[in-house]
Amino acid sequence: MWHVRLLSRSSFVLDEGCRCAGLASALRVNAVLKTLYLTANEIGDEGAVAIADALRVNEVPTKLNLCFNDGQGDEGKRVIRDAP
């Protein structure tokens, strides 16, 4: 089995609104991506909620790194923590 990773560091393409929603849509149907490194992409609460919602319907990803996303508040951290 392949271990497929998405690495996106400081690209700022995954921030609020539709840009993060696009990633979340792809995650919902993902069948191979197991690790997501999304460090320093300015993902805030809205983006964290979109990612968490996608992870609730897709259990393929097993690792997620959202370090240094300074826009993330308590709500974003909570939904990511509580996502399966």
Secondary structure, DSSP 8 states (H G I E B T S, - for coil): ---EEEE--S---S-TTHHHHHHHHHHHH-SSEEEEE-TTS---HHHHHHHHHHHHH-----EEE-TT-TT--HHHHHHHHH--
